Amino acid sequence: MSDWSTVGPAGTPVPGDDPGTDDPGPDPHGGPRPVNRTALAAVVLAVGNVVFGSFLGLFLPVFPAVFAVVSVALGHVALFRVRRSGESGRGLALTALAVSYVWLAVMASVVFGMLLFTGYAFAVLGF
């Protein structure tokens, strides 16, 4: 035992400190948990809907609403699966839900405003 870095408690060699091997030894933490793919899909769809849905909504206004509802459903399914399986991805699912619900509220207020001002314009113009 020539070097202190290769000696563990009670004089035992530390795994992975042997200069002749490339093995780093066992991982004491067990590695990262896998990410729930449903949560990942939900957040990608929600953020993509905000980024591209505002432009797509000019031509096909129903698609952003449908994509927002689908990402809300995926977010809730992902939360259930994360809680049941112990996978990571809870933050992704919560982000997807928050973005989707805010996007739905914005779209609902825009539609409500359009209907309100259209009715007001018809009343002012005498139709």
ABEGO torsion letter per residue (X at the ends): XABAAABBBGGBBBBGABAABABAEBBAAGEBBBBBAAAAAAAAAAAAAAAAAAAAAAABAAAAAAAAAAAAAAAAAAAAAAAAAGBBGAAAAAAAAAAAAAAAAAAAAAAAAAAAAAAAAAAAAGX
